[in-house]
């Protein structure tokens, strides 16, 4: 069996010697580094974007069977992730009411 494409990409990154991304400073950083990287790479952590409620759900899901992580620590992880990795901004749409007027084509215009 050969390597799957994802495995090849992982090996290429490791072979290139790229270091993991640095997390932003702030309360909860050390917890995220210690707790989340027990199962995930920091690349995976920083790639996800979510609201505070979504991060709370994800932290609960990931740590539901880990009695060593207190509720306060879980909350601190969720707050840190929500502050530093919020959802990507929605694409701004141009309102048709504010869009510039377009002159219809006539035979004389082309």
HELIX and SHEET records of a PDB file:
HELIX    1   1 UNK A    5  UNK A   15  1                                  11    
HELIX    2   2 UNK A   29  UNK A   35  1                                   7    
HELIX    3   3 UNK A   36  UNK A   38  5                                   3    
HELIX    4   4 UNK A   42  UNK A   47  1                                   6    
HELIX    5   5 UNK A   52  UNK A   63  1                                  12    
HELIX    6   6 UNK A   71  UNK A   84  1                                  14    
HELIX    7   7 UNK A  107  UNK A  109  5                                   3    
END                                                                             
